[in-house]
Structures are given as C-alpha cells and as structure tokens.
Amino acid sequence: MLKKIFVFIPLFLGVMISKSQVIEDVSFNGKWQFIIDKNTEADQQNYALKFPQTSKEVMVPHTWNIEDEHQNYYGKAWYKKDFEAPKEWKNSVVMLHFGAVYHDAVVYLNGKKIGEHLQSGYTPFAFDLAKHLNYGTTNRLVVSVDNRFSENMLPFAKSFDWAADGGITRSVKLHISAKPSIKYVHITPQLNLRDSSASAFININLNEHEINKLAIKAICVERKTGKVMFSEEKELNKTGKGFSWRVNFNKVTPWHFDNPALYDLKVTTLRNGKSSDVKEVHFGFREIDIKQGKWYLNGEQVRLPGIEYMPGSHPAYGIAEPLNFIDSVARKLKDLNVVITRFHWQQDEAFLNKMDELGILVQEELPWWQKPQKLSPQLLQLAKSQLNEMINAHYNHPSIFAWGLNNEVASTLEDNSALKTYAQQLDTSRLFTVISDKLDKRLATDPSLHGDLPTWNEYVGTWNGKDRTDLPNRFDKINPIVKDKGLLITEYGLCEPAFAGGDLRRVDEMLYHTKLYRENPNILGFIYFCLSDYRTQMGEEGLGKYKIRRHGLTDMFLKPKPSYHVFKQLCSPVDIIKVAKKDEHHAEIEIEAKQSIPSYTLRNYRLKYLDMNGEIKEILIKELKPGEKMTVVLAHINSQYAFEILRPDGFLVIKY
C-alpha cells in the first residue's frame, strides 16, 4: 500500500483548499520490482509494456552493486512500480521527482516513454505525469537504469575514485498540486554585520512558464524559537524567469558552525483565492569572504579544520544510504571537531540538510575528476547542465560556501572560465573553486588560480613526491603566489595499501603535515582525506562491494582507528594549558582558544564535570577569541580531576 504524506496548510495562513484542489506528497520509496537486463540490445518497449515475471522485490532507494550476485555488474536494469491514481488527481499537476538515478534513467508510464535523464547520476530531476495517467485505476511506472562506464558523461569513463553504484539510489515521490505549481523557491539572504539586521531576496520559479502574474502567501519562522519573522500576502509580476520580492528583517541570528541558526519559509501559491501549491524550504543568514588572503565568516577571521567523507562506502548500503546512516555519518564529522567538508560529487538533499543543522561548511563539486583534461562541446554542455541542476536544487543550503568545478584536472582556462561564468549566472553569493593536485609544480599557471580560492590536494611524501621533508621548500615557492588569495588544503592523508605503514604512519603523516599548515599563515584551512575506508571502483584492496582504498580514520563500518582520536584532538579549538590542585577541595584549570588551525572565536562553550558527590556541574566558558586564555576553578572536583569541554550544541570537544 502506498504511503501518502499530506501537506496541511496551517489555519493562521488563512488558506482554504477546495475539494477539487489536492496538494499532497506520495512517497514512492519502498517496494519495487527489479530485474537485471544483460541483453542490452533488446527492445526496451517490451519491458515497459510487459515486465518479466522473473523480477524480484527490492526496496528503493536501491543499488544492485551491493547485492552478492550483482556486485560487479555494470549495465542495464529495470524497475517497476504499480500505483493507483485517484480520480481526485484529475486536472492536477502530478510531478514525479527522483532524487537521483545512476546514471541513465529512461522513464515509462503505462508503456509510453515520458522522459529521460542521461549521463548525470547524482542530480535530481522530475517529470509531469498528469497527461499520461489513467485516473481511478492502476498505473504502471517503469524505469530503465544504466550504469555502464561512458566517455559521454561526468564522471568520465573510469576516471573517478568512488563506487559506480547503479540504481534508483535516492528518494522518489509524487507531488500533486494545482496550477500555478512551484518548481523551486530560492532565497538569497544578505546580512548586515553592524547590527544583525538582514534582508532576503526571494525568487519563485513555476512549472508553468506562461503565467505572468502570481498571488502568493508566505510565512517565515525562526526554527529554534518558533518566532514569526514575517507573514504576508501579495501579488507578484514576472521578472525574467521568475517572481521575486525582497523582505527586510529587523534582527536575525547569523548561521555559524557553532550556532547553525535556520529559518523556515513556507510559500503558498494562490488561484482565485485558494491554494494551488505549497513549497517549504529553509535558509540561514551568513557572510563568507576571502579578503587579502584571509578567510572571514560573519566578519570574523577564521582558519578551519575539516575532513571529507566518501558516500557509498558502507557495503550494506552502497550509495543508497538510509537517513539513519546519513545522520550517523554527519554526527561522526561533528564529533571530530571538523567544521568544513567537501564532496567530489553532488549529494543527497538529506545529507546537506544535516550539514545545515549541525553546522558544517560544504564545498560541493561536479564529478569531473582527472579526465578529460579538455571538455568536448558535448561534455561542456553536460557540465553546465549538471551545474544548473546542482545549484538550483541546493541553492538555499547555508552550509554550502563553494561550488567546485573539477578535481585534479589539468583543466584549461577556457573551460574553467566558461563554467564559472555560467554558474555565476545561477549564483553570485558563493565561491567557485578548481581543485588542484599539482599547485607545487605548476605554480602561477595552476588551474586552481582560475577559481576564487586556490586549492591543493597535498600528498608530498606519498602520491606527489617521495620525500615529505621537501614540503617546506614547496611552500616557499607557493606562498608568493597565494599570499593575497589564501590557500585551502583540500586533501591530505595516507592511503593503504598503496603506501605502507598502517595507522601508525597515518598518525605520523597527519602530525607532520598539519604542523606545517598551522605554521603557514597563507593556509586558511585543511580538509583531511578521509573519514572512512571507502568503496571505489579504483580500489587496490578487496573484491566486489568490498573493493576499497584504506584511506580512512575509521573502517568501512565507521569503527574508529587510533588515528581518529588523534585527529579529533588536532581539530579541537581548545587547548588545556594547566590542570593543578588549588587546595584540598578545588582544582585550577587553564584553557586557551587555539590561534593556528583551528582558529575562531569560542562562544557559549561549557565545561562539565562530576563533583565528589557525583553531581554534574557545568561552568559557562566566557567568550574567547583566538589566543585568549581563561582560568577556571572547579569546586569539589572528583578525585581524577576529570572534566569535559562541550560545544554549544553539546558535542564533546575535548576531555581530560
């Protein structure tokens, strides 16, 4: 039975829905029929009309590459779902939304092809089914999926270092509404740092391009407090591709990794005074700048630690990760004290929601990795299409600070300029980066200088040069080039079994490289690679779904290695300077806010301990700027002098 999720419109909006106007979401996650099709020359229409009885039941989101019998299968497969379209849906807009299908999807309804989404396996897409449905009876939805390696797509051929998991890998749903119906709502916030006032430019894009006037209701609520920031009803005229207006806010709470303040916006479109569609989104107010080679978040200079996670690494889930596992990964990142990450390819909306909620800055990238060095006209158009889908889908996430154009490609200025120019038409509020692995060799001609922030995947002593002691000399050459721009270390670490030494060497390399980054004022932050040993079709170890690179601070199942705990302490923004007995009943603790990497102001951090009677005691740590110290006296502390320092959200920073 299909699970229906109804969208209820609160009475305080004054919205009435007539019986003939339906607004609802119907989840298509769950049971589908599935079959592998190794006869790729067969008539596709046969499957769309008469699905084979030899199919099996699977749960979508799904990838076949974690199934024992299909671990190494790269080809075509088919999915089928039968569902009823109630008569009440007639004359409605019925949009079928896919979070992602890797990588080619051809969609059929009742035997008729209704659309396709090709060569882009990580971006969302949708089709309107309204004209093709049989109302009041059962309909058959069939999806052809192909994950063969191809030189006509991004990622290109076999040039990518992650799993090529095929399937309907993210959530699927129907959204039923009336006209006018909403394609997307984009919010561009602007924060006034002087007094925390703000404004937001709101743009609504419809599925119906012919509509030139639009009546709407909108309400914005501060998520943490429930405070209504504004509530209004208005009529808008179309300007350009959408309908826009600006809202002013007297005072807001800025989004920060230690206080990820979110605002929820609900927009209702109206037709003849009645609601036709509803869209709910969230956003945050924050300002990120690179000025004279320094990094500023909400006007404060920062230097930030980070780590990357490679989704799809758990062999039980592959790329079709469930929400509870996504949550556990996000919390692992937060537990490590990291406040920045990057992704080699476009991510699930659910993952980015977690980054917004937990406070982790994100760089999200096109999956253009190492090859080709020059894009063909067709691939350039595909890259633009993927940028369009990525930015439109993820525009509102306050966690995203940069869009990455490629990774480790000897890319041309022509391609990078074309992509950046195109992307800036979609988003002028974020940075654009080009990720380099040879900045130390190309220097002033390096492609990363085509972006807004120079980058370096730094593996001196492993992938890039065998003698790590040469790293200071390489920085001497790089520093004059990046002095006025800053430099983000976008990868470093140790990969086994490509390099020997195990976790002991991983810790040693981590300490050596991190120390040099901290000492170099041009380096604005670092991103360690990576959280876990990860599944990849390029892996040197294991077979099938266990083919991996042993690159992580945890194993594939997120079980920490000793290096995990070392990295957590490196990323702690707090140093414990002194722990000493003051008298028989008191201990004196001295702490310092780090001023290397990490380096940022600490607000609302807490010190927590058990006293001699077993009672929990908490002390609010005063605001500490980088380099500032604080002495705390702990009364009746336990005999071990054990205590913890916590972030404002309760995550453990460091314990003694």
Secondary structure as the mmCIF struct_conf table of DSSP 4:
data_model
#
loop_
_struct_conf.conf_type_id
_struct_conf.id
_struct_conf.beg_label_comp_id
_struct_conf.beg_label_asym_id
_struct_conf.beg_label_seq_id
_struct_conf.end_label_comp_id
_struct_conf.end_label_asym_id
_struct_conf.end_label_seq_id
HELX_LH_PP_P HELX_LH_PP_P1 LEU A 2 LYS A 3
STRN STRN1 LYS A 4 PHE A 6
HELX_LH_PP_P HELX_LH_PP_P2 PHE A 8 PRO A 10
HELX_RH_3T_P HELX_RH_3T_P1 LEU A 11 LEU A 13
TURN_TY1_P TURN_TY1_P1 GLY A 14 GLY A 14
TURN_TY1_P TURN_TY1_P2 LYS A 19 SER A 20
STRN STRN2 GLU A 24 SER A 27
STRN STRN3 GLY A 30 ASP A 37
TURN_TY1_P TURN_TY1_P3 THR A 40 GLU A 41
BEND BEND1 ALA A 42 ALA A 42
HELX_RH_AL_P HELX_RH_AL_P1 GLN A 44 LEU A 49
BEND BEND2 LYS A 50 LYS A 50
TURN_TY1_P TURN_TY1_P4 GLN A 53 THR A 54
STRN STRN4 LYS A 56 VAL A 60
BEND BEND3 PRO A 61 PRO A 61
HELX_RH_3T_P HELX_RH_3T_P2 TRP A 64 ILE A 66
BEND BEND4 GLU A 67 GLU A 67
HELX_RH_3T_P HELX_RH_3T_P3 ASP A 68 HIS A 70
TURN_TY1_P TURN_TY1_P5 GLN A 71 ASN A 72
BEND BEND5 GLY A 75 GLY A 75
STRN STRN5 LYS A 76 ALA A 85
HELX_RH_3T_P HELX_RH_3T_P4 LYS A 87 TRP A 89
TURN_TY1_P TURN_TY1_P6 LYS A 90 ASN A 91
BEND BEND6 SER A 92 SER A 92
STRN STRN6 VAL A 93 PHE A 98
BEND BEND7 GLY A 99 GLY A 99
STRN STRN7 TYR A 102 TYR A 102
BEND BEND8 HIS A 103 HIS A 103
STRN STRN8 ASP A 104 LEU A 109
TURN_TY1_P TURN_TY1_P7 ASN A 110 GLY A 111
STRN STRN9 LYS A 112 HIS A 117
BEND BEND9 GLN A 119 GLN A 119
BEND BEND10 GLY A 121 THR A 123
STRN STRN10 PHE A 125 ASP A 128
HELX_RH_3T_P HELX_RH_3T_P5 ALA A 130 HIS A 132
STRN STRN11 TYR A 135 TYR A 135
TURN_TY1_P TURN_TY1_P8 GLY A 136 GLY A 136
STRN STRN12 THR A 137 ASP A 146
TURN_TY1_P TURN_TY1_P9 GLU A 151 ASN A 152
BEND BEND11 MET A 153 PRO A 155
TURN_TY1_P TURN_TY1_P10 ALA A 157 LYS A 158
BEND BEND12 ASP A 161 TRP A 162
STRN STRN13 GLY A 167 GLY A 167
BEND BEND13 ARG A 170 ARG A 170
STRN STRN14 VAL A 172 SER A 177
BEND BEND14 LYS A 179 PRO A 180
STRN STRN15 ILE A 182 ASN A 192
TURN_TY1_P TURN_TY1_P11 LEU A 193 SER A 196
STRN STRN16 SER A 197 LEU A 206
BEND BEND15 ASN A 207 ASN A 207
TURN_TY1_P TURN_TY1_P12 HIS A 209 GLU A 210
STRN STRN17 LYS A 213 GLU A 222
TURN_TY1_P TURN_TY1_P13 ARG A 223 THR A 225
STRN STRN18 VAL A 228 THR A 239
TURN_TY1_P TURN_TY1_P14 GLY A 240 LYS A 241
STRN STRN19 GLY A 242 PHE A 249
BEND BEND16 ASN A 250 ASN A 250
HELX_LH_PP_P HELX_LH_PP_P3 THR A 253 PRO A 254
STRN STRN20 TRP A 255 HIS A 256
TURN_TY1_P TURN_TY1_P15 PHE A 257 ASP A 258
STRN STRN21 ASN A 259 PRO A 260
STRN STRN22 TYR A 263 ARG A 271
TURN_TY1_P TURN_TY1_P16 ASN A 272 GLY A 273
STRN STRN23 LYS A 274 PHE A 283
STRN STRN24 ILE A 288 LYS A 291
TURN_TY1_P TURN_TY1_P17 GLN A 292 GLY A 293
STRN STRN25 LYS A 294 LEU A 297
TURN_TY1_P TURN_TY1_P18 ASN A 298 GLY A 299
STRN STRN26 GLU A 300 VAL A 302
STRN STRN27 ARG A 303 ARG A 303
STRN STRN28 LEU A 304 GLU A 308
TURN_TY1_P TURN_TY1_P19 PRO A 311 GLY A 312
BEND BEND17 HIS A 314 HIS A 314
TURN_TY1_P TURN_TY1_P20 PRO A 315 ILE A 319
BEND BEND18 ALA A 320 ALA A 320
HELX_RH_AL_P HELX_RH_AL_P2 LEU A 323 ASP A 335
TURN_TY1_P TURN_TY1_P21 LEU A 336 ASN A 337
STRN STRN29 ILE A 340 PHE A 343
BEND BEND19 HIS A 344 TRP A 345
HELX_RH_AL_P HELX_RH_AL_P3 GLU A 349 LEU A 358
TURN_TY1_P TURN_TY1_P22 GLY A 359 GLY A 359
STRN STRN30 LEU A 361 GLU A 365
BEND BEND20 PRO A 367 PRO A 367
STRN STRN31 TRP A 369 TRP A 369
BEND BEND21 GLN A 370 GLN A 370
BEND BEND22 GLN A 373 LYS A 374
HELX_RH_AL_P HELX_RH_AL_P4 PRO A 377 HIS A 394
TURN_TY1_P TURN_TY1_P23 TYR A 395 ASN A 396
TURN_TY1_P TURN_TY1_P24 PRO A 398 SER A 399
STRN STRN32 ILE A 400 ASN A 407
BEND BEND23 GLU A 408 GLU A 408
HELX_RH_AL_P HELX_RH_AL_P5 LEU A 413 LEU A 426
BEND BEND24 THR A 428 ARG A 430
STRN STRN33 LEU A 431 ILE A 435
BEND BEND25 ASP A 437 ASP A 437
HELX_RH_AL_P HELX_RH_AL_P6 LEU A 439 ARG A 442
HELX_RH_3T_P HELX_RH_3T_P6 LEU A 443 THR A 445
HELX_RH_3T_P HELX_RH_3T_P7 PRO A 447 HIS A 450
BEND BEND26 GLY A 451 LEU A 453
STRN STRN34 THR A 455 ASN A 457
TURN_TY1_P TURN_TY1_P25 VAL A 460 TRP A 463
BEND BEND27 ASN A 464 ASN A 464
BEND BEND28 LYS A 466 LYS A 466
HELX_RH_3T_P HELX_RH_3T_P8 ARG A 468 ASP A 470
HELX_RH_AL_P HELX_RH_AL_P7 LEU A 471 VAL A 482
TURN_TY1_P TURN_TY1_P26 LYS A 483 LYS A 485
STRN STRN35 LEU A 487 GLU A 491
STRN STRN36 GLU A 496 GLU A 496
TURN_TY1_P TURN_TY1_P27 PRO A 497 ALA A 498
BEND BEND29 PHE A 499 PHE A 499
BEND BEND30 GLY A 501 GLY A 501
HELX_RH_AL_P HELX_RH_AL_P8 GLY A 502 GLU A 519
TURN_TY1_P TURN_TY1_P28 PRO A 521 ASN A 522
STRN STRN37 ILE A 523 PHE A 529
BEND BEND31 LEU A 531 LEU A 531
STRN STRN38 SER A 532 SER A 532
STRN STRN39 TYR A 534 ARG A 535
TURN_TY1_P TURN_TY1_P29 GLN A 537 MET A 538
BEND BEND32 GLU A 540 GLU A 540
STRN STRN40 GLU A 541 GLU A 541
BEND BEND33 LEU A 543 LEU A 543
HELX_RH_3T_P HELX_RH_3T_P9 GLY A 544 TYR A 546
STRN STRN41 ILE A 548 ARG A 549
STRN STRN42 ARG A 550 ARG A 550
BEND BEND34 LEU A 553 LEU A 553
STRN STRN43 THR A 554 THR A 554
TURN_TY1_P TURN_TY1_P30 MET A 556 PHE A 557
HELX_LH_PP_P HELX_LH_PP_P4 LYS A 559 LYS A 559
STRN STRN44 PRO A 560 PRO A 560
HELX_LH_PP_P HELX_LH_PP_P5 LYS A 561 LYS A 561
HELX_RH_AL_P HELX_RH_AL_P9 PRO A 562 LEU A 570
TURN_TY1_P TURN_TY1_P31 CYS A 571 CYS A 571
BEND BEND35 PRO A 573 PRO A 573
STRN STRN45 VAL A 574 ASP A 583
TURN_TY1_P TURN_TY1_P32 GLU A 584 HIS A 585
STRN STRN46 HIS A 586 ALA A 593
BEND BEND36 GLN A 595 PRO A 598
STRN STRN47 SER A 599 SER A 599
STRN STRN48 LEU A 602 LEU A 602
BEND BEND37 ASN A 604 ASN A 604
STRN STRN49 ARG A 606 LEU A 610
STRN STRN50 ASP A 611 ASP A 611
TURN_TY1_P TURN_TY1_P33 MET A 612 ASN A 613
BEND BEND38 GLY A 614 GLY A 614
STRN STRN51 ILE A 616 LEU A 620
HELX_LH_PP_P HELX_LH_PP_P6 ILE A 621 GLU A 623
STRN STRN52 LEU A 624 LEU A 624
TURN_TY1_P TURN_TY1_P34 PRO A 626 GLY A 627
STRN STRN53 LYS A 629 ALA A 635
TURN_TY1_P TURN_TY1_P35 HIS A 636 HIS A 636
STRN STRN54 ILE A 637 ILE A 637
TURN_TY1_P TURN_TY1_P36 SER A 639 GLN A 640
STRN STRN55 GLU A 644 LEU A 646
TURN_TY1_P TURN_TY1_P37 PRO A 648 ASP A 649
BEND BEND39 GLY A 650 GLY A 650
STRN STRN56 LEU A 652 LYS A 655
#
